Amino acid sequence: MQLTSSHPRTRPISAGHLRAFDAVARHLNFRAAAEELSLTQSAVSRQIQALEDEVGTALFLRHTRAVELTSAGSRLLRAAGMALERIDAAVRQIRQSAGRKSVAVTTWASFASMWLIPRLEAFQREHPDIDIRIDASDATVDLSTADVDLALRYAVPQAMPTGAIRLFGEQLTPVASPWLLKEHRVAQLKDLANVTLIEAGDAHRTRHLEWLTWQRWLDTFVNAAAATGTGQGKATVSSRTNKTKFTPQRWLYFNYAHQIVQAALTGQGVALARLPLVAESLASGDLVEPLPQMRLDSPLVYWLVLAPRGVQRPEVKAFCDWLLAQAAETREAIGDVPDPDTVDHMD
């Protein structure tokens, strides 16, 4: 059967008949599809006929003892099958969460994996009746429209909206595994020339994230060493550009902070790490800070931002209170004491 028209249909089809189409297409049998859907075979047949009328072409070839998908039917099955699976999954989640308390959090992947997730078990022990959904993405979502309750963000203060709550600031420091430091002595700045240096590969191309580069760190401490007359090894400062020219054993670049730290944990080099994200690894001895006197203050800050939809809900308040308590512990661990004149919101 081929349906033709001098004016092809442009109106979207109704979705009501797609379930019958999916069942027939999977079974290639109207009777089996009717049994699955608890309908009569004639009812299923009418639904398929109505769908073909709407689409404007045949979706099945009807043989005496068999049914076969046309090319158009195969194409529609690929799209409809995936769509129905997603709809069914969403409905299952809605049914499971109906009547339950939940908190939806948006943050970026490295912060979720290195700071938030390792702490979540404590919150779940205290609040077993609250479900947590974490959307870990580098894309910044619009809190006024997104289906989230709060955001954990990383930015300079002037980029944050009114009402953002400061969690903790940041220092950058070289870190390495104890096994690497047994093999390569790193006690002075010049010793970094004998090891692999690990850093973010795209930080040079992003405003503010340039603070996360070895170049910025070296510019600060090599200049300080030059001023005091201490040794620099292979590091030199260009008087014309005021940029440090440094030649380590090799460079190793990654896109994400958790990849950088993982490489350091496995002894692949010395990483320039964000102190709040490695504080626990330093405390446990999994990482060592070989040059603790050379921490570099960063202008970037970690923030909590509440979405309008979550402000009044008790479960969101409970989660925020817990986050602020965890942030206080991190501030204590890294010695973060912000200037009160520059901070509007603290927990």
C-alpha positions, 0 to 999 in steps of 0.5 A: 500500500502506498499513500500518495498526495499532491500536498505532503502532510506537514502536521506532526503526527499524534503519538497515540498510535506509536505504542501499537506500531512499536509492538507490531514492529517488534513482534511482526505479528498483529495477534502477538502485539494485540496480546501484549497491549491487551487489545483486540487484533482489529483494534491494533490494525485500526491504529496502524492504519490510522498511523499510516494515514497520518504518516502518508505511506505504508509502514508494513507489508502485509503478507498472508502469514507474515508482516514485514516492515517497509523502509519507512517503517524501519526508519520510524521504528528506530526513532519511536523505539528510542523515544518510547524507552526514554518516556517509559524510563522517565515515567518509572523515575517519576513514579518511584520519586512520587511523594519522596523528598529529593534535591537536584544539584548541578555542578562540574564533573571534577568537583563532583568526583573529587569533593562532593561525591566522597562526602555524600555518604555522610549526608545519606546516613543523616537523611536516608529519606532524601534522594540526591540527583547530581547533574555533573556538567561543565555547561552552566545551567539557567537556575531560573528555568532548569530542573535543579535546586542549587548549583555549586560553582567555581568563579571569581566573585564579580561573576557571581549573582547576588545571594551566592554563598562563598564556600571556600577559596583556593590556593594552588600547590605542587603535589606528587605521590610519595613514591615519585618523591622517593625517586626524584627529590623535589625540595627546591624550585629548581628540582622541578626541572627533573620531573614531569609537570602535569597541568590543565591543557586548556587553561591557557585559553580561558580567562581566569583559568590561566591561574591554574597553569604552571606558567603563572605559578612559575612566574610568581616564585621564580621572580621571587627567587630571582629577587632573593638570589636563590637558585633557579636551575633551568628556569629563567626570566625574560626581562622583555616579556616577564615570562618564565622560560622553564624546561621540565623533563616533560609536560603532561596535559589533561582536560579535567582536574580529577584526571590531573590528580589521578595522574599525580596519584599514580606517580606520573609527575608533579601536578599543580593542584587546587588545594581544596580538591586534594586536601584529603589526599594530602591528609591521608598521605596519598599525595605529598606537598613537596613545596608547602611554602610555595602555595599560590593564592587564586582569585577563583572561589567555590560557591553555593547558589540556590535556585528559586524553586528550592529556596523554601523546601526543607530538604533543600535547606537540610542539604545546604546546611550540610554543604556549609558544614562540609565547606567549613571543614575544608576551609579549616583543612586548607587554612582558608581565611578570607578577607571579611571586607571582600566577602558578602556571604559566608556560612 
